[in-house]
């Protein structure tokens, strides 16, 4: 079965988190996927560990945000592209690209100084996608924005 081709950047939705559209860098050099998150705090929901956080889903924009919460899957050390290590919460969430939807792990990190608010790493892409680094938006178009999901700060 041929794999879907992704460009080096794609529009992705994270429906479980209420994020209808976020521009992601498709990064075969990164093992893990990562989502820009701020105001991160661990909480307990029905005796289970969860994490609450906010996301600025729009590139170059810091006014509107989406408030999210998810069960904590792990808390692990991650090494970034500059070789810096940090402890990050790991969640598992639903990812939609084009017409495909699947579950994948994602680390939560402050990516406010990065161009993309999300990285899709090779673990999430394994056996699903082929990446053409010379193209953009092969499997996706910018979805319409749902005003009910984005909260002005």
ZIPECOR-V596725 format. One record per residue. N is the residue number from 1. SS is DSSP state (@ for helix, = for strand, . for the rest). PHI is phi in whole degrees, -180 to 180 (none if undefined). D_FIRST is the distance of its C-alpha to the first C-alpha in whole Angstrom. Layout:
N/SS/PHI/D_FIRST
N/SS/PHI/D_FIRST
//
This chain:
1/./none/0
2/./-69/4
3/./-86/6
4/=/-66/10
5/=/-93/12
6/=/-110/16
7/./-85/19
8/./-72/22
9/=/-143/23
10/=/-146/22
11/=/-86/23
12/=/-129/23
13/=/-118/24
14/=/-123/25
15/@/-61/26
16/@/-63/28
17/@/-94/30
18/./81/31
19/=/-102/30
20/=/-80/28
21/=/-158/28
22/=/-145/28
23/=/-82/27
24/=/-118/25
25/=/-84/25
26/=/-89/21
27/=/-120/23
28/./-71/21
29/./-82/24
30/./-100/25
31/./-71/24
32/./-96/25
33/./-87/25
34/=/-140/28
35/=/-122/30
36/=/-64/33
37/./-142/36
38/=/-142/39
39/=/51/42
40/=/-82/40
41/=/-147/42
42/=/-79/41
43/=/-136/42
44/=/-118/42
45/=/-126/41
46/./52/42
47/./80/43
48/=/-109/39
49/=/-77/39
50/=/-127/37
51/=/-130/37
52/=/-107/39
53/=/-162/38
54/=/-120/38
55/=/-131/35
56/./-92/36
57/./-76/33
58/./-94/34
59/./-58/34
60/./64/38
61/./-135/39
62/./-127/41
63/./-90/43
64/=/-81/40
65/=/-146/38
66/=/-116/36
67/=/-85/38
68/=/-129/35
69/=/-151/35
70/=/-156/33
71/=/-64/33
72/./-81/34
73/./-89/31
74/=/-164/33
75/=/-136/35
76/=/-139/34
77/=/-80/35
78/=/-126/33
79/=/-103/34
80/./-83/33
81/./-64/33
82/./-90/36
83/./87/37
84/./-83/38
85/=/-103/38
86/=/-151/38
87/=/-87/38
88/=/-135/35
89/=/-72/34
90/=/-120/31
91/=/-120/29
92/=/-118/26
93/=/-141/25
94/=/-79/23
95/=/-121/21
96/=/-119/19
97/=/-131/18
98/./59/17
99/./-96/16
100/=/-101/15
101/=/-134/17
102/=/-156/17
103/=/-92/20
104/=/-151/21
105/=/-77/24
106/=/-146/26
107/=/-88/30
108/=/-105/33
109/=/-150/35
110/./-75/37
111/./-109/35
112/./-61/38
113/./-93/39
114/./-100/35
115/./-67/34
116/./-107/31
117/./-80/31
118/=/-147/28
119/=/-116/26
120/=/-103/22
121/=/-86/22
122/@/-68/19
123/@/-62/19
124/@/-71/18
125/@/-90/15
126/./-53/14
127/./63/10
128/./-119/10
129/=/-134/11
130/=/-116/12
131/=/-106/16
132/./-107/18
133/./-69/21
134/./-90/23
135/./-124/22
136/./-129/22
137/./53/21
138/./-73/18
139/./-112/17
140/./-148/20
141/./-128/23
142/./-62/27
143/./-70/27
144/./-67/30
145/./-85/33
146/./-103/34
147/./-61/38
148/./-71/38
149/./-94/36
150/./-104/37
151/=/-111/41
152/=/-69/43
153/./-85/45
//
